[in-house]
Amino acid sequence: MTHHLVVGAGLIGRPVAERLAARGDTVTIATRSGSPAAGATPLVLDASDPDAFSAAAAGASTIFLCTNPPYTDWAEQWPPIVGAAITAAAATGASLVVMGNLYPYGTPRGAMTEHTPETTTERKGLIRREGWRRVRAAHENGQIRAVEVRASDYFGPGSTGTAHLGADFFTSILASTTARVVGKPELPHSWSYLPDIVSTLIAAADHTGDWGRIWHVPSASASRVEIAAELNERYDCAGSVSGYPQWVLRSIGLVNPLMREVYASSYQFTSPFIIESAETERDLGVAPTPWLTALTATADSYRA
């Protein structure tokens, strides 16, 4: 029976573990606190400890690296986690599937593909770009077998208030009040539905073709003004959207470390931010959930 190690039990790691278990695989889900997932065996793990990580991965065919430290801790926590994951994959022979994001691309010039140059100059983007560089180098050197799956900003049932299209946005619109957002809400932006992220991670792990590459999650694109209008029409509400001025975010960031990082990556919302996923849809067979289905499932979860 196929065994997997899923590191991280958040909005992505937990459903990955549960879906793998539901199809009959054996799964260990590892976190600092030993958080559970249905059908999986919980394990307490410091993912920055290469020896502990290697022991946890023993017997696994795939490691899914789905953890995500707080924004303010990326510089300190991501490098040792990436190093430990590479060590564990090399020691055990497990394939490594990394959950990534679009930060390495920097400010886009047109739609982003898996082959778009990684031109970021922003700190968090540089951290994630370096992490993938290390993973890819280990793959190319024959030490491990690895891929990275990149998603845009996620949404879906369970998304917290910190998500750009999360609880704060939906509850404000559904209550006919104003959702305050980062950037320019009238600009198009790609949104990755949580179940589609899970589907892409698992399909990437099952792929029998080339590894050592990036896959993009099939995603929908819409402005937050358009999304509010759709919700207003469907749920008979009268919500609106207003963007925080950039100077406000910058000022708050002077005293709030988290907002400092939000401001630093706010460029993603001040110009169109669109990803393209034709290769994922063609080669992995993953298609995006129909937009209206995903939007109403998310909105209904907040109404409930």
Backbone as CSV, one residue per row, in Angstrom:
resi,resn,N_x,N_y,N_z,CA_x,CA_y,CA_z,C_x,C_y,C_z
1,MET,0.838,-1.194,0.000,0.000,0.000,0.000,0.878,1.250,0.000
2,THR,0.498,2.241,-0.816,1.272,3.465,-0.932,1.173,4.293,0.337
3,HIS,2.324,4.807,0.793,2.352,5.623,2.007,2.885,7.008,1.679
4,HIS,2.291,8.027,2.302,2.695,9.405,2.075,2.934,10.107,3.407
5,LEU,3.832,11.077,3.390,4.032,11.979,4.516,3.582,13.363,4.082
6,VAL,2.610,13.918,4.787,2.141,15.275,4.529,2.614,16.145,5.680
7,VAL,3.394,17.179,5.359,3.916,18.083,6.381,3.099,19.365,6.339
8,GLY,2.365,19.603,7.417,1.472,20.751,7.482,0.030,20.301,7.503
9,ALA,-0.767,20.898,8.395,-2.173,20.498,8.532,-3.093,21.706,8.451
10,GLY,-2.758,22.632,7.569,-3.600,23.804,7.384,-4.666,23.561,6.335
11,LEU,-5.074,24.628,5.661,-6.160,24.553,4.689,-5.798,23.745,3.454
12,ILE,-4.505,23.454,3.274,-4.075,22.633,2.146,-3.580,21.266,2.613
13,GLY,-2.705,21.236,3.598,-2.142,19.969,4.053,-3.184,18.984,4.558
14,ARG,-4.118,19.464,5.377,-5.125,18.549,5.930,-5.986,17.914,4.837
15,PRO,-6.566,18.693,3.896,-7.363,18.033,2.857,-6.541,17.158,1.917
16,VAL,-5.252,17.473,1.713,-4.412,16.568,0.939,-4.334,15.215,1.642
17,ALA,-4.050,15.239,2.935,-3.954,13.994,3.699,-5.274,13.234,3.685
18,GLU,-6.373,13.952,3.856,-7.675,13.294,3.920,-8.084,12.704,2.571
19,ARG,-7.762,13.401,1.494,-8.123,12.857,0.183,-7.269,11.637,-0.158
20,LEU,-5.983,11.670,0.188,-5.130,10.510,-0.035,-5.615,9.307,0.767
21,ALA,-5.987,9.562,2.027,-6.490,8.476,2.870,-7.804,7.925,2.323
22,ALA,-8.646,8.803,1.811,-9.953,8.382,1.307,-9.825,7.476,0.083
23,ARG,-8.741,7.630,-0.671,-8.575,6.763,-1.844,-7.858,5.464,-1.493
24,GLY,-7.520,5.293,-0.222,-6.964,4.026,0.235,-5.482,4.022,0.538
25,ASP,-4.810,5.167,0.397,-3.396,5.240,0.746,-3.233,5.389,2.253
26,THR,-2.072,5.027,2.754,-1.765,5.291,4.161,-1.036,6.632,4.241
27,VAL,-1.372,7.403,5.249,-0.888,8.773,5.328,-0.460,9.099,6.751
28,THR,0.688,9.746,6.870,1.110,10.372,8.118,1.061,11.878,7.914
29,ILE,0.428,12.583,8.842,0.384,14.039,8.755,1.190,14.601,9.920
30,ALA,2.196,15.404,9.597,3.169,15.851,10.589,3.099,17.355,10.787
31,THR,3.009,17.765,12.055,3.002,19.177,12.425,3.719,19.338,13.755
32,ARG,3.972,20.572,14.124,4.591,20.825,15.427,3.701,20.388,16.583
33,SER,2.394,20.427,16.380,1.458,20.132,17.473,0.808,18.765,17.364
34,GLY,1.084,18.038,16.281,0.446,16.741,16.108,-1.009,16.847,15.704
35,SER,-1.354,17.852,14.920,-2.743,18.069,14.497,-3.254,16.876,13.694
36,PRO,-4.527,16.499,13.891,-5.058,15.315,13.206,-5.636,15.637,11.836
37,ALA,-5.870,14.591,11.057,-6.620,14.652,9.806,-7.333,13.318,9.659
38,ALA,-8.544,13.344,9.143,-9.346,12.130,9.048,-8.630,11.072,8.207
39,GLY,-8.462,9.884,8.778,-7.852,8.774,8.069,-6.347,8.746,8.085
40,ALA,-5.713,9.779,8.676,-4.251,9.862,8.704,-3.721,9.678,10.114
41,THR,-2.460,9.289,10.208,-1.799,9.145,11.505,-1.082,10.440,11.840
42,PRO,-1.429,11.102,12.949,-0.754,12.364,13.298,0.623,12.113,13.895
43,LEU,1.523,13.047,13.651,2.885,12.947,14.147,3.374,14.339,14.525
44,VAL,4.049,14.437,15.664,4.687,15.691,16.057,6.046,15.769,15.375
45,LEU,6.283,16.869,14.643,7.528,17.002,13.884,7.966,18.452,13.831
46,ASP,9.236,18.667,14.107,9.885,19.939,13.809,10.458,19.802,12.405
47,ALA,9.802,20.422,11.419,10.171,20.213,10.026,11.526,20.801,9.665
48,SER,12.129,21.565,10.575,13.466,22.105,10.308,14.574,21.159,10.780
49,ASP,14.215,20.057,11.414,15.171,19.081,11.930,15.366,17.980,10.886
50,PRO,16.497,17.942,10.192,16.663,16.971,9.102,16.617,15.525,9.566
51,ASP,17.128,15.238,10.760,17.099,13.857,11.238,15.666,13.422,11.557
52,ALA,14.927,14.284,12.243,13.540,13.962,12.563,12.696,13.868,11.298
53,PHE,12.953,14.764,10.353,12.214,14.749,9.086,12.498,13.444,8.345
54,SER,13.744,13.037,8.301,14.103,11.799,7.613,13.452,10.590,8.260
55,ALA,13.426,10.568,9.591,12.777,9.461,10.298,11.278,9.427,9.992
56,ALA,10.661,10.614,9.937,9.225,10.682,9.650,8.921,10.202,8.235
57,ALA,9.850,10.416,7.301,9.620,10.072,5.896,9.976,8.628,5.559
58,ALA,10.518,7.892,6.511,10.918,6.509,6.241,9.719,5.707,5.743
59,GLY,9.873,5.065,4.607,8.814,4.242,4.040,7.824,4.997,3.185
60,ALA,7.945,6.313,3.117,7.002,7.108,2.327,7.419,7.121,0.860
61,SER,6.437,7.074,-0.021,6.723,7.224,-1.448,6.763,8.693,-1.844
62,THR,6.021,9.530,-1.099,5.957,10.957,-1.416,5.928,11.776,-0.138
63,ILE,6.667,12.882,-0.159,6.575,13.913,0.878,5.845,15.102,0.263
64,PHE,4.749,15.499,0.884,4.046,16.716,0.482,4.425,17.812,1.481
65,LEU,5.162,18.816,1.016,5.590,19.905,1.896,4.565,21.030,1.796
66,CYS,3.622,21.024,2.733,2.490,21.958,2.699,2.486,22.919,3.876
67,THR,3.562,22.953,4.627,3.624,23.885,5.745,3.864,25.302,5.230
68,ASN,3.539,26.290,6.036,3.768,27.680,5.639,3.945,28.531,6.891
69,PRO,5.181,28.867,7.242,5.414,29.692,8.433,4.765,31.066,8.295
70,PRO,4.543,31.764,9.394,4.018,33.130,9.318,4.921,34.011,8.460
71,TYR,4.290,34.958,7.761,5.030,35.902,6.915,6.305,36.415,7.586
72,THR,6.132,36.838,8.837,7.245,37.503,9.527,8.386,36.552,9.862
73,ASP,8.151,35.233,9.732,9.169,34.246,10.094,9.782,33.548,8.886
74,TRP,9.411,33.974,7.701,9.894,33.257,6.508,11.409,33.216,6.436
75,ALA,12.072,34.317,6.655,13.534,34.364,6.504,14.229,33.409,7.459
76,GLU,13.659,33.253,8.645,14.272,32.389,9.656,13.898,30.930,9.448
77,GLN,12.646,30.648,9.069,12.154,29.274,9.091,12.226,28.544,7.755
78,TRP,12.030,29.252,6.634,11.972,28.519,5.369,13.293,27.835,4.985
79,PRO,14.437,28.486,5.073,15.664,27.797,4.629,15.926,26.464,5.334
80,PRO,15.832,26.380,6.684,16.075,25.069,7.285,14.997,24.031,6.967
81,ILE,13.753,24.479,6.757,12.703,23.528,6.390,12.991,22.937,5.019
82,VAL,13.353,23.783,4.068,13.684,23.298,2.729,14.879,22.349,2.787
83,GLY,15.896,22.727,3.553,17.057,21.861,3.677,16.722,20.513,4.281
84,ALA,15.877,20.508,5.308,15.483,19.249,5.955,14.658,18.388,5.013
85,ALA,13.788,19.024,4.211,12.973,18.265,3.264,13.836,17.613,2.198
86,ILE,14.833,18.330,1.710,15.755,17.755,0.722,16.524,16.585,1.335
87,THR,17.008,16.778,2.542,17.737,15.710,3.232,16.865,14.473,3.401
88,ALA,15.619,14.665,3.824,14.706,13.540,4.045,14.395,12.815,2.742
89,ALA,14.153,13.569,1.671,13.858,12.935,0.391,15.064,12.147,-0.116
90,ALA,16.261,12.714,0.058,17.471,12.020,-0.383,17.734,10.768,0.439
91,ALA,17.462,10.854,1.731,17.754,9.724,2.621,16.788,8.569,2.433
92,THR,15.547,8.873,2.078,14.508,7.848,2.032,14.088,7.446,0.629
93,GLY,14.443,8.241,-0.371,14.000,7.960,-1.729,12.593,8.431,-2.022
94,ALA,11.988,9.141,-1.077,10.637,9.662,-1.298,10.674,10.816,-2.285
95,SER,9.675,10.882,-3.145,9.532,12.045,-4.019,9.083,13.239,-3.177
96,LEU,9.474,14.445,-3.601,9.153,15.660,-2.859,8.251,16.550,-3.702
97,VAL,7.057,16.843,-3.178,6.110,17.751,-3.826,5.977,18.970,-2.930
98,VAL,6.409,20.117,-3.428,6.437,21.347,-2.633,5.253,22.229,-3.006
99,MET,4.516,22.692,-1.997,3.460,23.668,-2.221,4.091,25.053,-2.268
100,GLY,3.989,25.723,-3.411,4.601,27.023,-3.587,3.589,28.103,-3.913
101,ASN,4.088,29.266,-4.280,3.219,30.377,-4.655,3.853,31.153,-5.804
102,LEU,3.262,32.278,-6.145,3.699,33.045,-7.316,4.701,34.129,-6.988
103,TYR,5.102,34.259,-5.738,6.002,35.341,-5.334,7.299,35.400,-6.133
104,PRO,7.901,34.254,-6.521,9.181,34.349,-7.230,9.118,35.110,-8.553
105,TYR,7.936,35.199,-9.162,7.849,35.859,-10.463,7.975,37.368,-10.361
106,GLY,7.679,37.932,-9.200,7.733,39.377,-9.069,6.556,40.039,-9.762
107,THR,6.724,41.280,-10.200,5.652,42.008,-10.874,5.474,41.453,-12.281
108,PRO,4.295,40.920,-12.589,4.130,40.253,-13.884,4.007,41.228,-15.044
109,ARG,4.442,40.759,-16.206,4.203,41.458,-17.465,3.397,40.505,-18.333
110,GLY,2.102,40.522,-18.138,1.235,39.564,-18.803,0.995,38.349,-17.914
111,ALA,0.268,37.385,-18.459,-0.059,36.179,-17.692,1.200,35.386,-17.368
112,MET,1.248,34.847,-16.156,2.393,34.067,-15.704,2.214,32.601,-16.068
113,THR,3.212,32.018,-16.715,3.234,30.584,-16.982,4.303,29.944,-16.112
114,GLU,4.406,28.632,-16.214,5.432,27.922,-15.450,6.844,28.269,-15.915
115,HIS,6.954,28.972,-17.027,8.256,29.305,-17.598,8.553,30.801,-17.539
116,THR,7.708,31.549,-16.845,7.927,32.983,-16.697,9.205,33.230,-15.887
117,PRO,10.053,34.155,-16.302,11.275,34.438,-15.528,10.946,34.855,-14.098
118,GLU,11.782,34.421,-13.169,11.585,34.729,-11.748,12.383,35.990,-11.425
119,THR,11.714,37.121,-11.493,12.401,38.415,-11.414,12.122,39.169,-10.121
120,THR,11.606,38.491,-9.113,11.258,39.185,-7.874,12.463,39.878,-7.246
121,THR,12.188,41.001,-6.609,13.185,41.672,-5.766,12.670,41.812,-4.345
122,GLU,11.457,41.323,-4.103,10.828,41.421,-2.782,11.333,40.290,-1.890
123,ARG,11.507,40.551,-0.608,12.174,39.613,0.293,11.510,38.240,0.315
124,LYS,10.203,38.183,0.467,9.520,36.890,0.554,9.616,36.125,-0.759
125,GLY,9.552,36.879,-1.872,9.725,36.233,-3.159,11.115,35.655,-3.330
126,LEU,12.119,36.370,-2.840,13.490,35.874,-2.918,13.675,34.611,-2.082
127,ILE,13.016,34.563,-0.927,13.111,33.377,-0.061,12.509,32.161,-0.754
128,ARG,11.321,32.333,-1.343,10.677,31.196,-2.007,11.412,30.824,-3.300
129,ARG,11.943,31.803,-4.003,12.706,31.505,-5.212,13.946,30.696,-4.873
130,GLU,14.638,31.079,-3.800,15.835,30.348,-3.390,15.484,28.935,-2.931
131,GLY,14.363,28.786,-2.261,13.945,27.452,-1.834,13.741,26.525,-3.019
132,TRP,13.037,26.997,-4.040,12.826,26.166,-5.224,14.142,25.924,-5.963
133,ARG,15.026,26.918,-5.990,16.327,26.712,-6.633,17.073,25.553,-5.978
134,ARG,17.051,25.500,-4.659,17.732,24.423,-3.939,17.082,23.070,-4.228
135,VAL,15.755,23.044,-4.228,15.053,21.790,-4.502,15.331,21.328,-5.925
136,ARG,15.245,22.231,-6.872,15.468,21.868,-8.273,16.912,21.415,-8.492
137,ALA,17.870,22.084,-7.834,19.267,21.686,-7.968,19.477,20.269,-7.450
138,ALA,18.842,19.942,-6.321,18.965,18.587,-5.782,18.338,17.575,-6.731
139,HIS,17.256,17.954,-7.385,16.643,17.071,-8.379,17.578,16.878,-9.570
140,GLU,18.128,17.978,-10.082,18.978,17.899,-11.267,20.285,17.153,-10.987
141,ASN,20.721,17.178,-9.731,21.931,16.449,-9.346,21.672,14.968,-9.084
142,GLY,20.415,14.566,-9.185,20.068,13.172,-8.974,19.900,12.775,-7.523
143,GLN,19.909,13.751,-6.612,19.744,13.433,-5.195,18.304,13.072,-4.858
144,ILE,17.349,13.780,-5.486,15.941,13.594,-5.173,15.122,13.704,-6.457
145,ARG,13.838,13.431,-6.315,12.849,13.610,-7.386,11.826,14.610,-6.854
146,ALA,11.675,15.754,-7.519,10.885,16.821,-6.918,10.148,17.652,-7.955
147,VAL,9.049,18.254,-7.507,8.307,19.254,-8.277,7.799,20.306,-7.302
148,GLU,7.390,21.457,-7.863,6.722,22.479,-7.056,5.395,22.830,-7.723
149,VAL,4.352,22.924,-6.914,3.026,23.339,-7.371,2.795,24.767,-6.890
150,ARG,2.469,25.667,-7.817,2.277,27.072,-7.459,0.820,27.480,-7.659
151,ALA,0.278,28.133,-6.656,-1.089,28.637,-6.701,-1.094,30.135,-6.507
152,SER,-2.152,30.768,-6.967,-2.367,32.174,-6.658,-3.045,32.256,-5.293
153,ASP,-3.562,33.412,-4.919,-4.242,33.558,-3.632,-5.411,32.589,-3.564
154,TYR,-5.503,31.852,-2.460,-6.523,30.816,-2.361,-7.834,31.377,-1.818
155,PHE,-8.909,30.628,-2.104,-10.206,30.891,-1.495,-10.936,29.567,-1.400
156,GLY,-11.987,29.545,-0.611,-12.768,28.328,-0.434,-13.291,28.235,0.980
157,PRO,-14.193,27.301,1.246,-14.710,27.130,2.600,-13.584,26.949,3.610
158,GLY,-13.653,27.701,4.699,-12.634,27.614,5.735,-11.555,28.662,5.643
159,SER,-11.502,29.408,4.530,-10.477,30.446,4.405,-10.653,31.485,5.499
160,THR,-9.589,31.827,6.157,-9.660,32.714,7.308,-9.697,34.170,6.885
161,GLY,-9.805,35.037,7.878,-9.855,36.465,7.615,-8.563,37.018,7.053
162,THR,-7.455,36.297,7.176,-6.186,36.793,6.645,-6.073,36.582,5.141
163,ALA,-6.916,35.744,4.562,-6.894,35.525,3.120,-7.478,36.744,2.412
164,HIS,-6.913,37.090,1.260,-7.406,38.257,0.531,-8.837,38.059,0.050
165,LEU,-9.217,36.805,-0.195,-10.594,36.489,-0.566,-11.129,35.486,0.463
166,GLY,-11.086,35.928,1.722,-11.456,35.062,2.827,-12.687,35.538,3.560
167,ALA,-12.749,35.200,4.838,-13.944,35.459,5.641,-14.298,36.939,5.690
168,ASP,-13.309,37.798,5.872,-13.610,39.226,5.977,-14.271,39.749,4.710
169,PHE,-13.762,39.326,3.565,-14.331,39.786,2.300,-15.771,39.299,2.149
170,PHE,-15.980,37.994,2.274,-17.303,37.435,2.030,-18.333,37.921,3.043
171,THR,-17.975,37.936,4.313,-18.963,38.343,5.316,-19.334,39.821,5.167
172,SER,-18.394,40.643,4.747,-18.708,42.056,4.525,-19.674,42.224,3.362
173,ILE,-19.407,41.569,2.254,-20.290,41.694,1.091,-21.671,41.132,1.412
174,LEU,-21.719,39.965,2.020,-23.006,39.330,2.320,-23.810,40.128,3.337
175,ALA,-23.137,40.932,4.158,-23.828,41.777,5.134,-24.143,43.158,4.560
176,SER,-23.898,43.333,3.250,-24.176,44.597,2.563,-23.365,45.757,3.132
177,THR,-22.152,45.452,3.550,-21.235,46.503,4.001,-20.054,46.566,3.033
178,THR,-19.023,47.305,3.398,-17.879,47.485,2.512,-16.730,46.572,2.919
179,ALA,-16.242,45.794,1.964,-15.050,44.970,2.176,-13.830,45.819,1.869
180,ARG,-12.958,45.990,2.850,-11.728,46.757,2.658,-10.617,45.802,2.242
181,VAL,-9.942,46.124,1.161,-8.988,45.189,0.576,-7.671,45.877,0.247
182,VAL,-6.648,45.060,0.000,-5.339,45.538,-0.418,-5.361,45.807,-1.920
183,GLY,-4.775,46.904,-2.338,-4.619,47.173,-3.756,-5.835,47.763,-4.420
184,LYS,-5.909,47.559,-5.739,-6.970,48.127,-6.563,-8.008,47.053,-6.868
185,PRO,-9.183,47.131,-6.251,-10.155,46.039,-6.374,-10.772,45.889,-7.753
186,GLU,-10.575,46.868,-8.630,-11.159,46.776,-9.970,-10.276,45.999,-10.947
187,LEU,-9.056,45.615,-10.516,-8.134,44.919,-11.402,-8.356,43.409,-11.386
188,PRO,-8.150,42.736,-12.520,-8.297,41.269,-12.537,-7.187,40.593,-11.737
189,HIS,-7.544,39.492,-11.109,-6.608,38.748,-10.256,-7.000,37.279,-10.329
190,SER,-6.026,36.406,-10.296,-6.300,34.965,-10.298,-6.530,34.466,-8.880
191,TRP,-7.522,33.573,-8.756,-7.893,33.003,-7.460,-7.880,31.486,-7.572
192,SER,-7.181,30.822,-6.666,-7.057,29.367,-6.689,-7.984,28.762,-5.631
193,TYR,-8.888,27.911,-6.076,-9.863,27.272,-5.191,-9.176,26.142,-4.422
194,LEU,-9.359,26.117,-3.122,-8.623,25.165,-2.283,-8.728,23.714,-2.770
195,PRO,-9.917,23.191,-3.106,-9.959,21.812,-3.610,-9.162,21.608,-4.898
196,ASP,-9.043,22.655,-5.734,-8.256,22.520,-6.959,-6.757,22.504,-6.658
197,ILE,-6.352,23.217,-5.607,-4.953,23.139,-5.171,-4.630,21.715,-4.739
198,VAL,-5.526,21.128,-3.961,-5.333,19.752,-3.498,-5.250,18.794,-4.686
199,SER,-6.159,18.962,-5.645,-6.159,18.092,-6.826,-4.848,18.184,-7.589
200,THR,-4.321,19.396,-7.715,-3.082,19.573,-8.470,-1.895,18.952,-7.741
201,LEU,-1.830,19.110,-6.425,-0.739,18.499,-5.658,-0.737,16.975,-5.826
202,ILE,-1.897,16.367,-5.707,-1.969,14.906,-5.802,-1.689,14.442,-7.226
203,ALA,-2.216,15.168,-8.217,-1.942,14.801,-9.609,-0.463,14.946,-9.933
204,ALA,0.186,15.966,-9.380,1.624,16.141,-9.600,2.404,14.980,-8.999
205,ALA,1.975,14.512,-7.827,2.648,13.378,-7.185,2.458,12.088,-7.976
206,ASP,1.303,11.941,-8.620,1.002,10.729,-9.383,1.590,10.753,-10.794
207,HIS,2.087,11.908,-11.217,2.537,12.076,-12.605,3.704,11.150,-12.927
208,THR,3.613,10.468,-14.062,4.655,9.527,-14.460,5.605,10.117,-15.504
209,GLY,5.367,11.380,-15.880,6.247,12.046,-16.838,7.382,12.768,-16.149
210,ASP,7.829,13.842,-16.757,8.980,14.581,-16.251,8.685,15.260,-14.925
211,TRP,9.684,15.237,-14.034,9.642,15.974,-12.783,10.682,17.104,-12.862
212,GLY,11.041,17.678,-11.703,12.002,18.760,-11.710,11.455,20.029,-12.319
213,ARG,10.145,20.233,-12.198,9.508,21.363,-12.856,8.445,21.988,-11.945
214,ILE,7.795,23.030,-12.461,6.721,23.733,-11.764,5.397,23.400,-12.442
215,TRP,4.345,23.266,-11.629,2.976,23.162,-12.139,2.155,24.316,-11.565
216,HIS,1.280,24.889,-12.378,0.365,25.924,-11.902,-1.017,25.336,-11.640
217,VAL,-1.621,25.754,-10.541,-2.980,25.315,-10.212,-3.973,25.997,-11.158
218,PRO,-4.838,25.250,-11.827,-5.878,25.878,-12.653,-6.757,26.785,-11.787
219,SER,-6.902,28.030,-12.204,-7.514,29.045,-11.354,-8.452,29.924,-12.179
220,ALA,-9.346,30.603,-11.487,-10.251,31.565,-12.128,-9.707,32.970,-11.929
221,SER,-10.079,33.878,-12.823,-9.625,35.259,-12.723,-10.817,36.204,-12.744
222,ALA,-10.849,37.103,-11.780,-11.918,38.099,-11.693,-11.459,39.199,-10.761
223,SER,-11.963,40.395,-10.968,-11.678,41.478,-10.033,-12.563,41.320,-8.803
224,ARG,-12.139,41.926,-7.719,-12.957,41.842,-6.505,-14.235,42.656,-6.638
225,VAL,-14.235,43.669,-7.487,-15.472,44.399,-7.784,-16.456,43.478,-8.495
226,GLU,-15.972,42.697,-9.457,-16.832,41.744,-10.166,-17.355,40.664,-9.228
227,ILE,-16.491,40.197,-8.332,-16.923,39.156,-7.394,-18.014,39.688,-6.471
228,ALA,-17.840,40.907,-5.981,-18.869,41.508,-5.130,-20.188,41.635,-5.878
229,ALA,-20.123,42.028,-7.138,-21.357,42.162,-7.932,-22.044,40.812,-8.101
230,GLU,-21.266,39.758,-8.332,-21.853,38.418,-8.459,-22.531,37.991,-7.162
231,LEU,-21.862,38.254,-6.036,-22.451,37.892,-4.751,-23.707,38.709,-4.479
232,ASN,-23.673,39.990,-4.788,-24.851,40.836,-4.575,-26.045,40.322,-5.372
233,GLU,-25.791,39.933,-6.610,-26.892,39.450,-7.452,-27.429,38.109,-6.961
234,ARG,-26.545,37.227,-6.561,-26.979,35.878,-6.178,-27.633,35.858,-4.803
235,TYR,-27.145,36.692,-3.883,-27.625,36.619,-2.501,-28.452,37.837,-2.085
236,ASP,-28.815,38.659,-3.046,-29.666,39.822,-2.801,-29.096,40.699,-1.686
237,CYS,-27.815,40.983,-1.807,-27.171,41.878,-0.853,-26.652,43.100,-1.611
238,ALA,-26.011,43.993,-0.896,-25.575,45.248,-1.521,-24.185,45.644,-1.023
239,GLY,-23.291,44.676,-0.991,-21.935,44.946,-0.528,-21.116,45.702,-1.555
240,SER,-20.047,46.322,-1.098,-19.147,47.057,-1.979,-17.704,46.755,-1.571
241,VAL,-16.765,47.206,-2.397,-15.349,46.953,-2.154,-14.579,48.258,-2.233
242,SER,-13.656,48.454,-1.308,-12.819,49.655,-1.313,-11.391,49.260,-0.978
243,GLY,-10.452,49.777,-1.741,-9.050,49.458,-1.503,-8.394,50.425,-0.536
244,TYR,-7.564,49.897,0.337,-6.771,50.760,1.210,-5.759,51.535,0.365
245,PRO,-5.610,52.820,0.582,-4.523,53.534,-0.101,-3.168,52.929,0.279
246,GLN,-2.248,52.903,-0.664,-0.942,52.322,-0.403,-0.233,53.013,0.760
247,TRP,-0.420,54.320,0.906,0.257,55.026,1.987,-0.246,54.579,3.355
248,VAL,-1.517,54.139,3.407,-2.059,53.644,4.670,-1.366,52.330,5.051
249,LEU,-1.262,51.413,4.082,-0.588,50.138,4.351,0.867,50.372,4.762
250,ARG,1.524,51.282,4.044,2.923,51.573,4.356,3.066,52.156,5.760
251,SER,2.165,53.044,6.137,2.226,53.668,7.461,1.989,52.661,8.575
252,ILE,0.982,51.801,8.391,0.718,50.771,9.404,1.904,49.830,9.516
253,GLY,2.540,49.548,8.372,3.683,48.643,8.367,4.880,49.150,9.145
254,LEU,4.927,50.440,9.387,6.035,50.989,10.166,6.017,50.497,11.609
255,VAL,4.829,50.134,12.108,4.710,49.691,13.497,4.184,48.257,13.620
256,ASN,3.730,47.671,12.500,3.148,46.338,12.524,3.915,45.446,11.559
257,PRO,4.708,44.485,12.054,5.538,43.655,11.168,4.733,42.891,10.120
258,LEU,3.560,42.376,10.496,2.750,41.631,9.528,2.292,42.540,8.392
259,MET,1.801,43.736,8.731,1.351,44.659,7.695,2.522,45.150,6.838
260,ARG,3.715,45.181,7.418,4.897,45.538,6.635,5.097,44.532,5.502
261,GLU,4.894,43.258,5.812,5.048,42.217,4.797,3.887,42.244,3.805
262,VAL,2.679,42.558,4.282,1.536,42.686,3.372,1.787,43.813,2.376
263,TYR,2.274,44.928,2.880,2.570,46.057,1.991,3.653,45.676,0.982
264,ALA,4.669,44.954,1.427,5.779,44.601,0.544,5.313,43.756,-0.640
265,SER,4.295,42.936,-0.448,3.796,42.092,-1.539,2.498,42.616,-2.142
266,SER,2.133,43.847,-1.801,0.875,44.413,-2.315,0.942,44.723,-3.805
267,TYR,2.147,44.675,-4.402,2.261,44.873,-5.848,1.402,43.869,-6.617
268,GLN,1.108,42.734,-5.997,0.292,41.718,-6.646,-1.147,42.190,-6.861
269,PHE,-1.517,43.277,-6.205,-2.879,43.801,-6.313,-2.927,45.210,-6.875
270,THR,-1.816,45.689,-7.398,-1.807,47.029,-7.990,-1.621,46.979,-9.507
271,SER,-1.580,45.769,-10.059,-1.591,45.564,-11.504,-2.248,44.201,-11.741
272,PRO,-2.722,43.924,-12.945,-3.330,42.608,-13.198,-2.372,41.481,-12.797
273,PHE,-2.918,40.461,-12.162,-2.092,39.374,-11.623,-2.761,38.059,-12.015
274,ILE,-2.338,37.505,-13.144,-3.036,36.383,-13.768,-2.054,35.238,-14.019
275,ILE,-2.484,34.013,-13.707,-1.667,32.848,-14.047,-2.356,32.021,-15.122
276,GLU,-1.534,31.292,-15.841,-1.996,30.429,-16.920,-1.609,28.992,-16.562
277,SER,-2.492,28.045,-16.815,-2.268,26.669,-16.334,-2.547,25.625,-17.405
278,ALA,-2.333,25.961,-18.677,-2.656,25.029,-19.758,-1.887,23.717,-19.624
279,GLU,-0.635,23.776,-19.166,0.154,22.546,-19.063,-0.402,21.619,-17.992
280,THR,-0.843,22.187,-16.867,-1.434,21.373,-15.812,-2.714,20.707,-16.305
281,GLU,-3.537,21.472,-16.986,-4.806,20.925,-17.467,-4.571,19.849,-18.513
282,ARG,-3.580,20.050,-19.379,-3.298,19.073,-20.439,-2.582,17.837,-19.916
283,ASP,-1.541,18.026,-19.115,-0.665,16.911,-18.745,-1.069,16.221,-17.448
284,LEU,-1.683,16.949,-16.531,-2.116,16.341,-15.264,-3.612,16.041,-15.245
285,GLY,-4.339,16.592,-16.198,-5.770,16.320,-16.261,-6.575,17.003,-15.179
286,VAL,-6.047,18.095,-14.637,-6.760,18.838,-13.600,-7.428,20.054,-14.241
287,ALA,-8.715,20.204,-14.013,-9.456,21.356,-14.522,-9.973,22.160,-13.344
288,PRO,-10.127,23.475,-13.508,-10.652,24.271,-12.398,-12.113,23.948,-12.127
289,THR,-12.479,23.961,-10.870,-13.893,23.855,-10.508,-14.638,25.022,-11.145
290,PRO,-15.818,24.788,-11.740,-16.563,25.911,-12.325,-16.678,27.067,-11.336
291,TRP,-16.452,28.265,-11.832,-16.359,29.439,-10.977,-17.585,29.612,-10.087
292,LEU,-18.768,29.523,-10.662,-19.980,29.747,-9.870,-20.115,28.692,-8.777
293,THR,-19.745,27.452,-9.088,-19.794,26.383,-8.075,-18.859,26.700,-6.916
294,ALA,-17.627,27.112,-7.234,-16.646,27.416,-6.190,-17.065,28.641,-5.392
295,LEU,-17.559,29.681,-6.082,-17.933,30.917,-5.402,-19.102,30.699,-4.448
296,THR,-20.133,29.983,-4.903,-21.295,29.778,-4.042,-20.993,28.825,-2.892
297,ALA,-20.160,27.825,-3.133,-19.782,26.935,-2.022,-19.050,27.709,-0.943
298,THR,-18.198,28.629,-1.366,-17.454,29.446,-0.397,-18.386,30.397,0.343
299,ALA,-19.221,31.096,-0.409,-20.154,32.043,0.222,-21.115,31.330,1.162
300,ASP,-21.627,30.180,0.740,-22.566,29.442,1.592,-21.911,28.992,2.894
301,SER,-20.606,28.697,2.832,-19.926,28.264,4.067,-19.893,29.391,5.088
302,TYR,-19.772,30.637,4.641,-19.757,31.769,5.561,-21.171,32.098,6.032
303,ARG,-22.147,31.926,5.169,-23.531,32.170,5.577,-23.953,31.174,6.642
304,ALA,-23.471,29.934,6.521,-23.820,28.910,7.506,-23.187,29.205,8.849
